[in-house]
Amino acid sequence: MRALRISVVVLVVLAAVFTVVDRVAVYVVESQAEDRVQVQGARIGSTDISIKGFPFLTQVAGSELDEVEVRLTGIETRAGGRALRISTMDAELRDVRLSDGFSGATAARAEGTAVISYEDLTEAASDGVAVEYGGNGKVKVTGTVSIPLLGRPVSRSVLSTVTLVDGHTVRVHADKVPGEGIPGLERLVREKTDFERRVGGLPDGLKLEKIQPTAEGLEIAVTGTDVRLAG
């Protein structure tokens, strides 16, 4: 009986030691992976990686992780001569294959959400244009144009619909522009308030699926297969 109790104690101690070692290994690999994440053609402000599943060591032994959660902050890219910054992107990666001595990783499938703040969208818009949430799934765009006929600038705010074009471009288009009988006013206002910007800087393999204006910013659903996480 005493030998049995000793064996049980030993097993409990070994299990505890294994758990500690396993969690330490997760922490080390997460830290190393955060330093290695790269996105072609873009600069990342910060990266946070969380590896799920237990035990971790057996997953590493098989060179495949069940689930990895990634949060990228401040993804900066340029398109059409203007920067379009993705404020945050949260993604859940499944069946992540490790390669190149664990310096590279590719997820079989992924899904998540990218957010573009209205401040960053304003920076990407034309000069003198401000973008904010307009309520009910719309954005409010304000721009100032010069009207030669009036001899003074005119400022107008419009409610606009935001859509995805070709799966990689954000289009902002005013539902209606008040012309007030002023010749050319609608055209001039639209030249300011209507615009398209390509969204770049996402990890290879991810694509945009759906966009929705919210109070916090433009929320974009992303999905993908064979998504490269690090390299």
FENLIN-V234202 format. One record per pair of residues at least 12 apart in sequence whose C-alpha atoms are under 10 Angstrom apart, sorted by sequence separation. I is the first residue (numbers start at 1). J is the second residue. D is the distance in whole Angstrom. If there is no record, write none. Layout:
i:I j:J d:D
i:I j:J d:D
//
This chain:
i:34 j:46 d:8
i:35 j:47 d:8
i:37 j:49 d:10
i:53 j:65 d:8
i:54 j:66 d:9
i:73 j:85 d:10
i:74 j:86 d:6
i:75 j:87 d:7
i:94 j:106 d:9
i:95 j:107 d:6
i:96 j:108 d:6
i:118 j:130 d:8
i:119 j:131 d:7
i:129 j:141 d:7
i:130 j:142 d:5
i:131 j:143 d:9
i:143 j:155 d:6
i:144 j:156 d:6
i:160 j:172 d:6
i:161 j:173 d:5
i:162 j:174 d:9
i:177 j:189 d:7
i:208 j:220 d:7
i:209 j:221 d:5
i:210 j:222 d:7
i:34 j:47 d:5
i:35 j:48 d:9
i:52 j:65 d:8
i:53 j:66 d:7
i:73 j:86 d:7
i:74 j:87 d:5
i:75 j:88 d:7
i:93 j:106 d:9
i:94 j:107 d:6
i:95 j:108 d:5
i:96 j:109 d:8
i:118 j:131 d:6
i:119 j:132 d:8
i:129 j:142 d:6
i:130 j:143 d:7
i:142 j:155 d:7
i:143 j:156 d:6
i:144 j:157 d:9
i:159 j:172 d:10
i:160 j:173 d:5
i:161 j:174 d:6
i:177 j:190 d:8
i:207 j:220 d:10
i:208 j:221 d:6
i:209 j:222 d:5
i:210 j:223 d:10
i:33 j:47 d:9
i:34 j:48 d:6
i:51 j:65 d:8
i:52 j:66 d:7
i:53 j:67 d:7
i:72 j:86 d:9
i:73 j:87 d:6
i:74 j:88 d:6
i:75 j:89 d:8
i:93 j:107 d:6
i:94 j:108 d:6
i:95 j:109 d:7
i:96 j:110 d:10
i:117 j:131 d:9
i:118 j:132 d:5
i:128 j:142 d:8
i:129 j:143 d:5
i:130 j:144 d:10
i:142 j:156 d:6
i:143 j:157 d:7
i:159 j:173 d:8
i:160 j:174 d:4
i:161 j:175 d:7
i:176 j:190 d:9
i:207 j:221 d:9
i:208 j:222 d:5
i:209 j:223 d:7
i:33 j:48 d:9
i:34 j:49 d:6
i:51 j:66 d:8
i:52 j:67 d:5
i:53 j:68 d:9
i:72 j:87 d:8
i:73 j:88 d:4
i:74 j:89 d:9
i:92 j:107 d:9
i:93 j:108 d:8
i:94 j:109 d:6
i:95 j:110 d:9
i:117 j:132 d:9
i:118 j:133 d:7
i:128 j:143 d:6
i:129 j:144 d:7
i:141 j:156 d:8
i:142 j:157 d:4
i:143 j:158 d:9
i:158 j:173 d:9
i:159 j:174 d:6
i:160 j:175 d:5
i:174 j:189 d:9
i:207 j:222 d:5
i:208 j:223 d:7
i:209 j:224 d:10
i:31 j:47 d:10
i:33 j:49 d:7
i:34 j:50 d:10
i:51 j:67 d:6
i:52 j:68 d:6
i:72 j:88 d:6
i:73 j:89 d:6
i:93 j:109 d:6
i:94 j:110 d:6
i:117 j:133 d:10
i:125 j:141 d:10
i:127 j:143 d:9
i:128 j:144 d:7
i:129 j:145 d:10
i:141 j:157 d:5
i:142 j:158 d:6
i:158 j:174 d:6
i:159 j:175 d:6
i:160 j:176 d:8
i:174 j:190 d:7
i:177 j:193 d:10
i:206 j:222 d:6
i:207 j:223 d:6
i:208 j:224 d:9
i:31 j:48 d:8
i:32 j:49 d:10
i:33 j:50 d:10
i:50 j:67 d:9
i:51 j:68 d:5
i:52 j:69 d:8
i:71 j:88 d:7
i:72 j:89 d:5
i:73 j:90 d:9
i:92 j:109 d:9
i:93 j:110 d:4
i:94 j:111 d:9
i:126 j:143 d:9
i:127 j:144 d:9
i:128 j:145 d:9
i:140 j:157 d:7
i:141 j:158 d:5
i:142 j:159 d:9
i:157 j:174 d:9
i:158 j:175 d:7
i:159 j:176 d:7
i:160 j:177 d:10
i:173 j:190 d:8
i:205 j:222 d:10
i:206 j:223 d:5
i:207 j:224 d:6
i:30 j:48 d:8
i:31 j:49 d:8
i:50 j:68 d:6
i:51 j:69 d:6
i:71 j:89 d:6
i:72 j:90 d:7
i:92 j:110 d:6
i:93 j:111 d:7
i:140 j:158 d:6
i:141 j:159 d:6
i:158 j:176 d:7
i:159 j:177 d:9
i:205 j:223 d:8
i:206 j:224 d:4
i:207 j:225 d:9
i:30 j:49 d:6
i:31 j:50 d:9
i:49 j:68 d:7
i:50 j:69 d:5
i:51 j:70 d:9
i:70 j:89 d:8
i:71 j:90 d:4
i:72 j:91 d:9
i:91 j:110 d:7
i:92 j:111 d:6
i:93 j:112 d:9
i:122 j:141 d:9
i:139 j:158 d:8
i:140 j:159 d:5
i:141 j:160 d:7
i:158 j:177 d:6
i:174 j:193 d:7
i:175 j:194 d:10
i:205 j:224 d:5
i:206 j:225 d:7
i:29 j:49 d:9
i:30 j:50 d:6
i:49 j:69 d:6
i:50 j:70 d:6
i:70 j:90 d:6
i:71 j:91 d:7
i:91 j:111 d:6
i:92 j:112 d:6
i:122 j:142 d:10
i:138 j:158 d:10
i:139 j:159 d:6
i:140 j:160 d:6
i:157 j:177 d:8
i:158 j:178 d:8
i:173 j:193 d:7
i:174 j:194 d:6
i:202 j:222 d:9
i:204 j:224 d:9
i:205 j:225 d:6
i:206 j:226 d:8
i:207 j:227 d:10
i:29 j:50 d:10
i:30 j:51 d:7
i:48 j:69 d:8
i:49 j:70 d:5
i:50 j:71 d:9
i:69 j:90 d:7
i:70 j:91 d:5
i:71 j:92 d:9
i:90 j:111 d:8
i:91 j:112 d:4
i:92 j:113 d:9
i:118 j:139 d:9
i:138 j:159 d:6
i:139 j:160 d:5
i:140 j:161 d:9
i:156 j:177 d:8
i:157 j:178 d:9
i:172 j:193 d:8
i:173 j:194 d:5
i:174 j:195 d:10
i:203 j:224 d:9
i:204 j:225 d:9
i:205 j:226 d:6
i:206 j:227 d:6
i:27 j:49 d:10
i:29 j:51 d:9
i:48 j:70 d:6
i:49 j:71 d:6
i:69 j:91 d:6
i:70 j:92 d:6
i:90 j:112 d:5
i:91 j:113 d:6
i:118 j:140 d:10
i:137 j:159 d:10
i:138 j:160 d:6
i:139 j:161 d:7
i:156 j:178 d:8
i:172 j:194 d:5
i:173 j:195 d:7
i:204 j:226 d:8
i:205 j:227 d:4
i:206 j:228 d:9
i:27 j:50 d:9
i:47 j:70 d:7
i:48 j:71 d:5
i:49 j:72 d:9
i:68 j:91 d:8
i:69 j:92 d:5
i:70 j:93 d:8
i:89 j:112 d:7
i:90 j:113 d:5
i:91 j:114 d:8
i:137 j:160 d:9
i:138 j:161 d:6
i:139 j:162 d:7
i:156 j:179 d:10
i:171 j:194 d:8
i:172 j:195 d:5
i:173 j:196 d:9
i:204 j:227 d:6
i:205 j:228 d:7
i:26 j:50 d:9
i:27 j:51 d:9
i:47 j:71 d:6
i:48 j:72 d:7
i:68 j:92 d:6
i:69 j:93 d:6
i:89 j:113 d:6
i:90 j:114 d:6
i:134 j:158 d:9
i:135 j:159 d:9
i:137 j:161 d:8
i:138 j:162 d:7
i:171 j:195 d:6
i:172 j:196 d:6
i:203 j:227 d:7
i:204 j:228 d:6
i:205 j:229 d:9
i:26 j:51 d:7
i:46 j:71 d:8
i:47 j:72 d:5
i:48 j:73 d:9
i:67 j:92 d:7
i:68 j:93 d:5
i:69 j:94 d:9
i:88 j:113 d:8
i:89 j:114 d:4
i:90 j:115 d:9
i:134 j:159 d:6
i:137 j:162 d:9
i:170 j:195 d:8
i:171 j:196 d:4
i:172 j:197 d:9
i:202 j:227 d:10
i:203 j:228 d:6
i:204 j:229 d:8
i:26 j:52 d:9
i:46 j:72 d:6
i:47 j:73 d:6
i:67 j:93 d:6
i:68 j:94 d:7
i:88 j:114 d:6
i:89 j:115 d:6
i:129 j:155 d:10
i:131 j:157 d:9
i:133 j:159 d:9
i:134 j:160 d:8
i:170 j:196 d:6
i:171 j:197 d:7
i:203 j:229 d:7
i:204 j:230 d:10
i:26 j:53 d:10
i:45 j:72 d:7
i:46 j:73 d:5
i:47 j:74 d:9
i:66 j:93 d:8
i:67 j:94 d:5
i:68 j:95 d:8
i:87 j:114 d:8
i:88 j:115 d:5
i:89 j:116 d:9
i:130 j:157 d:9
i:131 j:158 d:10
i:132 j:159 d:10
i:133 j:160 d:10
i:134 j:161 d:10
i:169 j:196 d:7
i:170 j:197 d:5
i:171 j:198 d:9
i:203 j:230 d:9
i:26 j:54 d:10
i:44 j:72 d:7
i:45 j:73 d:5
i:46 j:74 d:7
i:47 j:75 d:10
i:65 j:93 d:9
i:66 j:94 d:6
i:67 j:95 d:6
i:68 j:96 d:7
i:86 j:114 d:7
i:87 j:115 d:6
i:88 j:116 d:7
i:129 j:157 d:10
i:131 j:159 d:10
i:169 j:197 d:6
i:170 j:198 d:6
i:26 j:55 d:10
i:44 j:73 d:7
i:45 j:74 d:5
i:46 j:75 d:8
i:65 j:94 d:8
i:66 j:95 d:5
i:67 j:96 d:7
i:86 j:115 d:6
i:87 j:116 d:5
i:88 j:117 d:9
i:131 j:160 d:10
i:156 j:185 d:10
i:168 j:197 d:9
i:169 j:198 d:4
i:170 j:199 d:7
i:26 j:56 d:7
i:43 j:73 d:10
i:44 j:74 d:6
i:45 j:75 d:6
i:64 j:94 d:10
i:65 j:95 d:6
i:66 j:96 d:6
i:85 j:115 d:9
i:86 j:116 d:5
i:87 j:117 d:6
i:156 j:186 d:10
i:168 j:198 d:6
i:169 j:199 d:6
i:23 j:54 d:9
i:25 j:56 d:8
i:26 j:57 d:8
i:29 j:60 d:10
i:43 j:74 d:8
i:44 j:75 d:5
i:45 j:76 d:8
i:64 j:95 d:6
i:65 j:96 d:5
i:66 j:97 d:9
i:85 j:116 d:7
i:86 j:117 d:8
i:87 j:118 d:10
i:141 j:172 d:9
i:154 j:185 d:9
i:158 j:189 d:9
i:165 j:196 d:9
i:167 j:198 d:9
i:168 j:199 d:6
i:169 j:200 d:9
i:22 j:54 d:8
i:23 j:55 d:9
i:24 j:56 d:10
i:25 j:57 d:7
i:42 j:74 d:10
i:43 j:75 d:6
i:44 j:76 d:6
i:63 j:95 d:10
i:64 j:96 d:5
i:65 j:97 d:7
i:84 j:116 d:8
i:85 j:117 d:8
i:87 j:119 d:10
i:140 j:172 d:10
i:141 j:173 d:9
i:150 j:182 d:9
i:157 j:189 d:9
i:158 j:190 d:9
i:162 j:194 d:10
i:164 j:196 d:9
i:165 j:197 d:10
i:166 j:198 d:10
i:167 j:199 d:9
i:168 j:200 d:8
i:22 j:55 d:7
i:23 j:56 d:8
i:37 j:70 d:10
i:42 j:75 d:6
i:43 j:76 d:5
i:44 j:77 d:9
i:63 j:96 d:8
i:64 j:97 d:4
i:65 j:98 d:8
i:87 j:120 d:8
i:139 j:172 d:8
i:141 j:174 d:8
i:149 j:182 d:8
i:156 j:189 d:7
i:160 j:193 d:9
i:161 j:194 d:10
i:162 j:195 d:10
i:163 j:196 d:10
i:164 j:197 d:10
i:165 j:198 d:9
i:22 j:56 d:6
i:23 j:57 d:9
i:26 j:60 d:10
i:42 j:76 d:5
i:43 j:77 d:7
i:63 j:97 d:6
i:64 j:98 d:6
i:85 j:119 d:10
i:86 j:120 d:8
i:87 j:121 d:10
i:138 j:172 d:10
i:139 j:173 d:9
i:140 j:174 d:9
i:149 j:183 d:8
i:155 j:189 d:9
i:159 j:193 d:10
i:160 j:194 d:8
i:162 j:196 d:10
i:164 j:198 d:9
i:19 j:54 d:9
i:21 j:56 d:10
i:22 j:57 d:6
i:25 j:60 d:10
i:37 j:72 d:9
i:41 j:76 d:9
i:42 j:77 d:5
i:62 j:97 d:9
i:63 j:98 d:5
i:64 j:99 d:9
i:85 j:120 d:6
i:86 j:121 d:9
i:139 j:174 d:9
i:147 j:182 d:9
i:149 j:184 d:10
i:154 j:189 d:9
i:158 j:193 d:8
i:164 j:199 d:10
i:19 j:55 d:8
i:21 j:57 d:9
i:22 j:58 d:9
i:34 j:70 d:9
i:39 j:75 d:9
i:41 j:77 d:7
i:42 j:78 d:8
i:62 j:98 d:9
i:63 j:99 d:7
i:84 j:120 d:7
i:85 j:121 d:8
i:138 j:174 d:10
i:147 j:183 d:9
i:156 j:192 d:10
i:157 j:193 d:9
i:158 j:194 d:10
i:18 j:55 d:9
i:19 j:56 d:9
i:34 j:71 d:10
i:39 j:76 d:10
i:40 j:77 d:9
i:41 j:78 d:8
i:59 j:96 d:10
i:60 j:97 d:10
i:83 j:120 d:9
i:84 j:121 d:7
i:138 j:175 d:9
i:147 j:184 d:8
i:156 j:193 d:9
i:19 j:57 d:10
i:30 j:68 d:10
i:34 j:72 d:10
i:39 j:77 d:10
i:59 j:97 d:10
i:60 j:98 d:8
i:63 j:101 d:9
i:64 j:102 d:10
i:83 j:121 d:9
i:84 j:122 d:9
i:85 j:123 d:9
i:147 j:185 d:7
i:170 j:208 d:10
i:18 j:57 d:9
i:59 j:98 d:10
i:63 j:102 d:8
i:68 j:107 d:9
i:75 j:114 d:10
i:84 j:123 d:8
i:85 j:124 d:8
i:146 j:185 d:9
i:168 j:207 d:7
i:169 j:208 d:9
i:65 j:105 d:9
i:67 j:107 d:9
i:83 j:123 d:8
i:84 j:124 d:5
i:145 j:185 d:8
i:167 j:207 d:7
i:168 j:208 d:6
i:44 j:85 d:10
i:47 j:88 d:10
i:49 j:90 d:10
i:64 j:105 d:9
i:65 j:106 d:10
i:66 j:107 d:9
i:69 j:110 d:10
i:71 j:112 d:10
i:73 j:114 d:10
i:74 j:115 d:10
i:75 j:116 d:10
i:82 j:123 d:8
i:83 j:124 d:6
i:84 j:125 d:9
i:131 j:172 d:10
i:147 j:188 d:8
i:167 j:208 d:5
i:168 j:209 d:9
i:170 j:211 d:8
i:43 j:85 d:10
i:44 j:86 d:9
i:45 j:87 d:9
i:46 j:88 d:10
i:47 j:89 d:10
i:48 j:90 d:9
i:49 j:91 d:10
i:50 j:92 d:10
i:51 j:93 d:10
i:52 j:94 d:10
i:60 j:102 d:9
i:63 j:105 d:9
i:64 j:106 d:9
i:65 j:107 d:9
i:68 j:110 d:9
i:70 j:112 d:9
i:71 j:113 d:10
i:72 j:114 d:9
i:73 j:115 d:10
i:74 j:116 d:10
i:82 j:124 d:6
i:83 j:125 d:9
i:146 j:188 d:8
i:166 j:208 d:9
i:167 j:209 d:7
i:42 j:85 d:9
i:44 j:87 d:10
i:45 j:88 d:10
i:64 j:107 d:9
i:67 j:110 d:10
i:69 j:112 d:9
i:71 j:114 d:10
i:81 j:124 d:9
i:82 j:125 d:8
i:145 j:188 d:7
i:146 j:189 d:9
i:165 j:208 d:10
i:166 j:209 d:10
i:167 j:210 d:8
i:44 j:88 d:10
i:80 j:124 d:10
i:82 j:126 d:9
i:144 j:188 d:9
i:145 j:189 d:6
i:164 j:208 d:8
i:79 j:124 d:9
i:143 j:188 d:10
i:144 j:189 d:7
i:145 j:190 d:10
i:164 j:209 d:8
i:78 j:124 d:9
i:143 j:189 d:7
i:145 j:191 d:9
i:164 j:210 d:7
i:125 j:172 d:10
i:142 j:189 d:9
i:143 j:190 d:9
i:145 j:192 d:8
i:163 j:210 d:8
i:164 j:211 d:7
i:143 j:191 d:9
i:144 j:192 d:8
i:163 j:211 d:6
i:164 j:212 d:10
i:170 j:218 d:10
i:143 j:192 d:6
i:144 j:193 d:9
i:162 j:211 d:7
i:163 j:212 d:8
i:142 j:192 d:9
i:143 j:193 d:6
i:162 j:212 d:7
i:163 j:213 d:10
i:170 j:220 d:10
i:141 j:192 d:9
i:142 j:193 d:7
i:161 j:212 d:10
i:162 j:213 d:7
i:141 j:193 d:6
i:161 j:213 d:9
i:140 j:193 d:9
i:141 j:194 d:9
i:167 j:222 d:10
i:162 j:218 d:9
i:164 j:220 d:9
i:131 j:193 d:9
i:129 j:192 d:7
i:130 j:193 d:9
i:128 j:192 d:8
i:129 j:193 d:7
i:126 j:191 d:9
i:127 j:192 d:8
i:128 j:193 d:10
i:37 j:103 d:9
i:126 j:192 d:6
i:36 j:103 d:7
i:37 j:104 d:9
i:125 j:192 d:8
i:126 j:193 d:8
i:36 j:104 d:8
i:37 j:105 d:9
i:125 j:193 d:8
i:126 j:194 d:9
i:33 j:102 d:9
i:125 j:194 d:9
i:126 j:195 d:8
i:32 j:102 d:10
i:33 j:103 d:8
i:125 j:195 d:7
i:32 j:103 d:9
i:33 j:104 d:9
i:124 j:195 d:9
i:125 j:196 d:8
i:33 j:105 d:9
i:124 j:196 d:9
i:125 j:197 d:8
i:29 j:102 d:9
i:124 j:197 d:7
i:139 j:212 d:10
i:29 j:103 d:10
i:137 j:211 d:10
i:138 j:212 d:9
i:139 j:213 d:7
i:137 j:212 d:7
i:138 j:213 d:6
i:139 j:214 d:9
i:121 j:197 d:9
i:137 j:213 d:5
i:138 j:214 d:8
i:139 j:215 d:9
i:136 j:213 d:8
i:137 j:214 d:6
i:138 j:215 d:10
i:135 j:213 d:8
i:136 j:214 d:8
i:137 j:215 d:9
i:139 j:217 d:9
i:134 j:213 d:9
i:135 j:214 d:8
i:136 j:215 d:10
i:139 j:218 d:9
i:133 j:213 d:7
i:134 j:214 d:9
i:135 j:215 d:7
i:138 j:218 d:10
i:132 j:213 d:10
i:133 j:214 d:7
i:134 j:215 d:8
i:137 j:218 d:10
i:132 j:214 d:10
i:133 j:215 d:6
i:116 j:199 d:10
i:132 j:215 d:8
i:133 j:216 d:8
i:132 j:216 d:9
i:133 j:217 d:7
i:132 j:217 d:8
i:133 j:218 d:9
i:131 j:217 d:10
i:114 j:202 d:9
i:79 j:169 d:10
i:112 j:206 d:9
i:114 j:208 d:9
i:110 j:205 d:9
i:111 j:206 d:8
i:113 j:208 d:9
i:118 j:213 d:9
i:109 j:205 d:9
i:110 j:206 d:8
i:111 j:207 d:9
i:112 j:208 d:10
i:113 j:209 d:10
i:115 j:211 d:9
i:117 j:213 d:10
i:118 j:214 d:10
i:121 j:217 d:9
i:108 j:205 d:10
i:109 j:206 d:9
i:110 j:207 d:10
i:111 j:208 d:10
i:113 j:210 d:10
i:114 j:211 d:9
i:115 j:212 d:10
i:116 j:213 d:9
i:117 j:214 d:10
i:118 j:215 d:9
i:120 j:217 d:9
i:121 j:218 d:9
i:106 j:204 d:10
i:107 j:205 d:9
i:111 j:209 d:10
i:113 j:211 d:10
i:115 j:213 d:9
i:117 j:215 d:9
i:118 j:216 d:8
i:119 j:217 d:9
i:106 j:205 d:9
i:115 j:214 d:10
i:117 j:216 d:7
i:118 j:217 d:5
i:116 j:216 d:9
i:117 j:217 d:4
i:118 j:218 d:7
i:115 j:216 d:8
i:116 j:217 d:6
i:117 j:218 d:6
i:115 j:217 d:6
i:116 j:218 d:5
i:117 j:219 d:9
i:114 j:217 d:10
i:115 j:218 d:5
i:116 j:219 d:7
i:114 j:218 d:8
i:115 j:219 d:5
i:116 j:220 d:8
i:113 j:218 d:10
i:114 j:219 d:6
i:115 j:220 d:6
i:113 j:219 d:7
i:114 j:220 d:5
i:115 j:221 d:9
i:113 j:220 d:5
i:114 j:221 d:6
i:112 j:220 d:8
i:113 j:221 d:5
i:114 j:222 d:7
i:112 j:221 d:6
i:113 j:222 d:6
i:111 j:221 d:8
i:112 j:222 d:5
i:113 j:223 d:9
i:111 j:222 d:6
i:112 j:223 d:6
i:110 j:222 d:8
i:111 j:223 d:4
i:112 j:224 d:9
i:84 j:197 d:7
i:86 j:199 d:8
i:89 j:202 d:9
i:110 j:223 d:5
i:111 j:224 d:6
i:83 j:197 d:9
i:84 j:198 d:8
i:85 j:199 d:8
i:86 j:200 d:9
i:109 j:223 d:8
i:110 j:224 d:5
i:111 j:225 d:9
i:82 j:197 d:8
i:83 j:198 d:10
i:84 j:199 d:7
i:85 j:200 d:9
i:86 j:201 d:8
i:91 j:206 d:10
i:109 j:224 d:6
i:110 j:225 d:6
i:80 j:196 d:9
i:82 j:198 d:10
i:83 j:199 d:10
i:84 j:200 d:8
i:85 j:201 d:9
i:86 j:202 d:9
i:108 j:224 d:8
i:109 j:225 d:4
i:110 j:226 d:8
i:111 j:227 d:10
i:80 j:197 d:8
i:83 j:200 d:10
i:84 j:201 d:9
i:107 j:224 d:9
i:108 j:225 d:5
i:109 j:226 d:6
i:110 j:227 d:7
i:79 j:197 d:7
i:80 j:198 d:8
i:107 j:225 d:7
i:108 j:226 d:5
i:109 j:227 d:7
i:78 j:197 d:9
i:79 j:198 d:6
i:106 j:225 d:9
i:107 j:226 d:5
i:108 j:227 d:7
i:78 j:198 d:8
i:79 j:199 d:8
i:106 j:226 d:6
i:107 j:227 d:5
i:108 j:228 d:9
i:77 j:198 d:10
i:78 j:199 d:9
i:79 j:200 d:8
i:105 j:226 d:10
i:106 j:227 d:5
i:107 j:228 d:6
i:77 j:199 d:8
i:78 j:200 d:7
i:105 j:227 d:8
i:106 j:228 d:4
i:107 j:229 d:7
i:76 j:199 d:10
i:77 j:200 d:6
i:78 j:201 d:9
i:105 j:228 d:6
i:106 j:229 d:6
i:76 j:200 d:8
i:77 j:201 d:6
i:104 j:228 d:8
i:105 j:229 d:5
i:106 j:230 d:8
i:75 j:200 d:9
i:76 j:201 d:7
i:77 j:202 d:9
i:104 j:229 d:7
i:105 j:230 d:6
i:106 j:231 d:9
i:75 j:201 d:6
i:76 j:202 d:10
i:103 j:229 d:10
i:104 j:230 d:5
i:105 j:231 d:7
i:75 j:202 d:8
i:103 j:230 d:7
i:104 j:231 d:5
i:102 j:230 d:9
i:103 j:231 d:6
i:97 j:226 d:9
i:102 j:231 d:9
i:72 j:202 d:10
i:87 j:217 d:9
i:89 j:219 d:10
i:91 j:221 d:10
i:93 j:223 d:10
i:96 j:226 d:9
i:87 j:218 d:10
i:88 j:219 d:10
i:89 j:220 d:9
i:90 j:221 d:10
i:91 j:222 d:8
i:92 j:223 d:9
i:93 j:224 d:9
i:94 j:225 d:10
i:95 j:226 d:10
i:96 j:227 d:9
i:97 j:228 d:10
i:98 j:229 d:10
i:99 j:230 d:10
i:100 j:231 d:9
i:86 j:218 d:10
i:89 j:221 d:10
i:90 j:222 d:9
i:91 j:223 d:9
i:93 j:225 d:9
i:94 j:226 d:10
i:96 j:228 d:9
i:97 j:229 d:10
i:98 j:230 d:10
i:99 j:231 d:9
i:89 j:222 d:9
i:93 j:226 d:10
i:94 j:227 d:10
i:96 j:229 d:9
i:93 j:227 d:8
i:93 j:228 d:10
i:93 j:229 d:9
i:44 j:201 d:9
i:42 j:200 d:8
i:43 j:201 d:8
i:41 j:200 d:8
i:42 j:201 d:5
i:70 j:229 d:9
i:40 j:200 d:9
i:41 j:201 d:6
i:42 j:202 d:8
i:39 j:200 d:10
i:40 j:201 d:7
i:41 j:202 d:9
i:42 j:203 d:9
i:68 j:229 d:10
i:39 j:201 d:6
i:40 j:202 d:8
i:41 j:203 d:10
i:38 j:201 d:10
i:39 j:202 d:7
i:40 j:203 d:7
i:38 j:202 d:10
i:39 j:203 d:5
i:40 j:204 d:8
i:38 j:203 d:8
i:39 j:204 d:7
i:37 j:203 d:9
i:38 j:204 d:10
i:39 j:228 d:9
i:38 j:228 d:9
i:39 j:229 d:8
i:37 j:228 d:9
i:38 j:229 d:7
i:39 j:230 d:8
i:40 j:231 d:10
i:37 j:229 d:6
i:38 j:230 d:6
i:39 j:231 d:9
i:36 j:229 d:9
i:37 j:230 d:4
i:38 j:231 d:6
i:36 j:230 d:6
i:37 j:231 d:6
i:34 j:229 d:10
i:35 j:230 d:9
i:36 j:231 d:6
i:33 j:229 d:9
i:34 j:230 d:9
i:33 j:230 d:7
i:33 j:231 d:9
//
